[in-house]
Amino acid sequence: MQVFSVQRGDGPIVLGQPHGGTYVPDEVMTRLNDNGRALADADWHINRLYEGLLDGATVVQSHVHRYVIDANRDPEGASLYPGQNTTTLVPLTDFDGQPIWQQGQDPSEDEVEDRRRAYHTPYHAALRNELNRVRDRHGVAILFDCHSIRSNIPFLFEGELPVFSTGTNSGQSCDLAIEQIVHECATNADGFTAVLNGRFRGGWTTRHYGRPAESTHAIQMEIAQRAYMDETPPWVWCEDRAAKLRPHLETMLTRLNDLALSGALTSQGAQK
């Protein structure tokens, strides 16, 4: 099984997709309980949601489900949101706080390390390689990290999520112009709601790769799944909803691409 794939483009935008995969090795699947085997917390259809929106974009996609290992968590296990409910590098619960492993089958520290080396490290090596390649070609790289999640998860956040949750680690992971473009597109999207650096301020990927002073910028987009699919099993794609959402994502990516190609995001021209 190929644990990740790269669709290489010639433009300055890289789409990261760490949570869209559903692959679970047989030896892991047999240890999950019925709740875990439902694989409920995938970023369902995320590759399809972004497919074809920007010519020349590079796509780096993990095919491994986050219950095997979470490719958007700190490999050292540090919490992204100290003091708040969250899931770990290898989750022990689902997003509702319910156990996903059979009794006595929680992964050991050694197993977590093995999975980190087998799945987390290769994905990020590929992502890093593509960002470096793009930056070498254009003088700048923008990582647009693509995520989605159910709209209502009381264990993680209160109330209903906005459709667009933009995260820039409170402005630290990218140039201000990038943040402004994406949030402006989100807030101007008729019929949709938006927030900037709310519950999702950007995961480990955004925080790790976002280095504006080095001309590598990162921004996370968390989409509430009600905007393009059914949020209950079997997690069906809804073409009519997706058709209303995708043009706004296309506008974001197109404007970011134009900004990067304009030369305004070199290390000398970046603004905070």
C-alpha positions as CSV (number, residue, x, y, z in Angstrom):
1,M,0.0,0.0,0.0
2,Q,1.3,3.4,-1.0
3,V,1.1,5.5,2.2
4,F,1.1,8.8,0.4
5,S,1.0,10.2,-3.1
6,V,2.3,13.4,-4.8
7,Q,0.7,15.1,-7.8
8,R,3.4,17.5,-8.9
9,G,2.5,20.8,-10.4
10,D,4.6,23.7,-11.7
11,G,3.0,26.5,-9.7
12,P,3.8,28.1,-6.3
13,I,0.9,26.5,-4.4
14,V,1.1,23.1,-2.5
15,L,-2.1,21.5,-1.2
16,G,-1.4,19.4,1.9
17,Q,-4.0,16.7,2.6
18,P,-2.9,14.7,5.8
19,H,-6.3,13.4,6.9
20,G,-8.2,12.2,3.7
21,G,-6.9,8.7,3.8
22,T,-8.8,5.6,5.0
23,Y,-6.1,2.9,4.8
24,V,-5.7,0.9,8.0
25,P,-3.3,-2.1,8.0
26,D,-5.1,-5.4,8.8
27,E,-3.1,-5.9,12.0
28,V,-4.2,-2.5,13.3
29,M,-7.9,-2.9,12.1
30,T,-8.3,-6.1,14.1
31,R,-7.4,-4.2,17.4
32,L,-9.9,-1.4,16.9
33,N,-13.3,-1.7,18.5
34,D,-16.5,-1.3,16.6
35,N,-16.4,2.4,17.2
36,G,-12.9,2.7,15.8
37,R,-13.6,0.5,12.8
38,A,-16.2,3.1,11.7
39,L,-13.3,5.4,10.8
40,A,-15.6,8.4,11.4
41,D,-13.0,11.1,11.7
42,A,-11.6,11.1,8.2
43,D,-11.5,14.3,6.2
44,W,-14.0,12.6,3.8
45,H,-13.7,13.4,0.1
46,I,-11.1,16.1,0.7
47,N,-9.1,15.3,-2.4
48,R,-12.3,15.4,-4.5
49,L,-13.3,18.7,-3.0
50,Y,-10.1,20.4,-4.2
51,E,-9.6,18.4,-7.4
52,G,-9.1,20.6,-10.5
53,L,-9.5,24.0,-8.7
54,L,-6.1,25.3,-9.6
55,D,-4.0,24.3,-12.6
56,G,-0.4,23.9,-11.5
57,A,-1.0,23.1,-7.9
58,T,1.0,20.4,-6.2
59,V,-1.0,17.9,-4.1
60,V,0.6,15.9,-1.3
61,Q,-1.9,13.4,0.1
62,S,-1.7,10.9,2.9
63,H,-3.6,7.7,2.3
64,V,-3.4,6.5,6.0
65,H,-6.3,7.0,8.3
66,R,-5.6,9.3,11.3
67,Y,-6.4,6.4,13.7
68,V,-3.1,4.7,12.5
69,I,-1.2,8.0,13.1
70,D,-2.2,11.6,12.8
71,A,0.0,13.3,10.2
72,N,-1.0,16.7,11.4
73,R,0.2,16.2,15.0
74,D,3.6,17.1,16.5
75,P,5.8,14.0,16.1
76,E,7.0,14.5,19.6
77,G,3.4,14.3,20.9
78,A,3.1,17.9,22.2
79,S,-0.5,19.1,22.3
80,L,-1.5,21.7,19.8
81,Y,-4.2,23.1,22.1
82,P,-3.0,22.9,25.7
83,G,-5.9,22.7,28.2
84,Q,-8.4,21.8,25.5
85,N,-9.8,18.5,24.5
86,T,-8.0,17.1,21.4
87,T,-6.7,13.9,20.0
88,T,-3.1,12.6,20.1
89,L,-0.4,11.5,17.6
90,V,-1.9,8.1,17.7
91,P,-5.5,8.7,18.9
92,L,-6.9,6.7,21.8
93,T,-10.4,8.2,21.3
94,D,-12.5,9.5,18.5
95,F,-13.6,13.2,18.2
96,D,-16.5,12.5,20.6
97,G,-14.1,11.3,23.3
98,Q,-15.1,7.6,22.9
99,P,-12.5,4.9,22.9
100,I,-11.5,3.4,19.6
101,W,-9.3,0.5,20.7
102,Q,-10.4,-2.8,22.2
103,Q,-9.6,-3.2,25.8
104,G,-5.9,-3.8,26.4
105,Q,-5.1,-2.9,22.7
106,D,-4.0,0.7,23.0
107,P,-0.7,1.2,21.1
108,S,2.5,1.1,23.1
109,E,5.1,3.8,23.0
110,D,7.3,1.6,20.8
111,E,4.4,1.0,18.4
112,V,3.7,4.7,18.2
113,E,7.4,5.3,17.3
114,D,7.2,2.6,14.6
115,R,4.1,4.1,13.1
116,R,5.7,7.6,13.2
117,R,8.7,6.3,11.2
118,A,6.5,4.3,8.8
119,Y,3.8,6.8,8.0
120,H,4.3,10.3,9.5
121,T,8.0,10.8,8.5
122,P,7.6,9.7,4.8
123,Y,4.5,12.0,4.3
124,H,6.3,15.0,5.8
125,A,9.5,14.2,3.9
126,A,7.5,14.4,0.7
127,L,5.7,17.6,1.7
128,R,9.0,19.2,2.7
129,N,10.6,18.2,-0.6
130,E,7.7,19.7,-2.6
131,L,7.7,23.0,-0.7
132,N,11.5,23.3,-1.2
133,R,11.1,22.5,-4.9
134,V,8.4,25.0,-5.4
135,R,10.2,27.7,-3.5
136,D,13.4,27.1,-5.5
137,R,11.4,27.5,-8.7
138,H,9.3,30.6,-7.7
139,G,11.2,32.1,-4.8
140,V,8.2,31.5,-2.6
141,A,5.9,28.6,-1.7
142,I,2.5,28.6,-0.1
143,L,1.2,25.6,1.7
144,F,-2.6,25.5,1.8
145,D,-3.4,22.7,4.2
146,C,-6.8,21.2,3.4
147,H,-9.0,19.8,6.2
148,S,-12.7,19.1,6.9
149,I,-14.6,18.1,10.0
150,R,-18.2,17.5,11.2
151,S,-20.0,20.7,12.1
152,N,-21.0,19.7,15.7
153,I,-18.5,17.9,18.0
154,P,-19.2,19.0,21.6
155,F,-16.1,17.1,22.9
156,L,-13.9,19.5,20.9
157,F,-15.8,22.8,20.6
158,E,-19.0,24.5,21.6
159,G,-21.8,25.1,19.1
160,E,-21.7,24.7,15.3
161,L,-18.5,25.4,13.4
162,P,-18.5,28.0,10.7
163,V,-18.1,26.6,7.2
164,F,-14.7,28.2,6.8
165,S,-12.2,28.1,9.7
166,T,-9.0,29.7,8.6
167,G,-5.9,29.1,10.7
168,T,-2.6,31.0,10.5
169,N,-1.3,30.4,14.1
170,S,-2.6,33.9,14.9
171,G,-0.8,35.4,11.9
172,Q,2.6,33.8,12.5
173,S,2.6,31.2,9.7
174,C,2.1,33.4,6.7
175,D,2.3,36.8,5.2
176,L,-0.5,39.1,6.2
177,A,-1.6,39.4,2.6
178,I,-2.2,35.6,2.4
179,E,-4.3,35.7,5.6
180,Q,-6.3,38.7,4.3
181,I,-7.1,37.1,0.9
182,V,-8.3,33.8,2.3
183,H,-10.4,35.3,5.1
184,E,-11.8,37.9,2.8
185,C,-12.9,35.3,0.3
186,A,-14.4,33.3,3.1
187,T,-16.3,36.1,4.7
188,N,-17.6,37.3,1.3
189,A,-18.9,33.8,0.4
190,D,-22.6,34.3,0.2
191,G,-24.5,31.8,2.4
192,F,-21.5,30.6,4.3
193,T,-20.0,31.5,7.6
194,A,-16.3,32.1,8.5
195,V,-13.9,32.6,11.3
196,L,-10.1,33.4,11.5
197,N,-7.9,31.7,14.1
198,G,-10.9,30.4,16.1
199,R,-10.9,26.8,17.4
200,F,-8.6,25.8,14.6
201,R,-5.6,28.1,14.5
202,G,-3.6,25.7,12.4
203,G,-2.2,22.3,13.1
204,W,1.4,21.1,13.4
205,T,1.8,21.2,9.7
206,T,0.9,24.9,9.4
207,R,3.0,25.9,12.4
208,H,6.0,23.8,11.4
209,Y,6.3,24.8,7.8
210,G,5.0,28.4,8.0
211,R,8.2,30.4,7.9
212,P,7.4,33.7,6.1
213,A,10.9,35.1,6.6
214,E,12.2,32.2,4.6
215,S,9.5,32.6,1.9
216,T,7.6,29.5,2.9
217,H,4.0,30.4,4.0
218,A,1.4,28.1,5.4
219,I,-2.3,28.4,6.1
220,Q,-4.9,25.9,7.2
221,M,-8.5,25.7,5.9
222,E,-10.9,23.7,8.0
223,I,-14.2,23.1,6.1
224,A,-17.4,22.1,8.0
225,Q,-18.5,19.0,6.2
226,R,-22.2,20.0,6.0
227,A,-21.1,22.3,3.2
228,Y,-20.4,19.5,0.8
229,M,-21.5,16.1,2.2
230,D,-23.7,14.2,4.6
231,E,-22.1,14.2,8.1
232,T,-23.4,10.7,9.0
233,P,-22.4,7.3,7.7
234,P,-21.9,6.4,4.9
235,W,-20.5,10.0,4.5
236,V,-22.0,10.7,1.0
237,W,-20.7,13.4,-1.2
238,C,-23.4,15.9,-2.1
239,E,-22.8,17.4,-5.5
240,D,-25.3,20.2,-5.2
241,R,-23.7,21.5,-2.0
242,A,-20.1,21.0,-3.3
243,A,-20.9,22.9,-6.4
244,K,-21.8,26.0,-4.3
245,L,-18.7,25.6,-2.1
246,R,-15.9,24.9,-4.7
247,P,-16.0,28.2,-6.5
248,H,-15.1,30.0,-3.3
249,L,-12.1,27.7,-2.7
250,E,-11.1,28.2,-6.3
251,T,-11.2,32.0,-5.9
252,M,-9.0,31.7,-2.8
253,L,-6.4,29.5,-4.5
254,T,-6.4,31.6,-7.7
255,R,-5.8,34.8,-5.8
256,L,-3.0,33.2,-3.7
257,N,-1.4,31.9,-6.8
258,D,-1.5,35.3,-8.5
259,L,-0.1,36.9,-5.3
260,A,2.8,34.4,-5.2
261,L,3.6,34.9,-8.9
262,S,3.5,38.7,-8.5
263,G,6.8,38.6,-6.5
264,A,5.2,40.4,-3.5
265,L,6.0,37.5,-1.2
266,T,9.8,37.3,-1.4
267,S,11.6,37.5,2.0
268,Q,12.3,41.2,1.3
269,G,8.6,42.0,0.4
270,A,6.8,40.0,3.0
271,Q,4.7,42.0,5.5
272,K,3.5,41.3,9.0
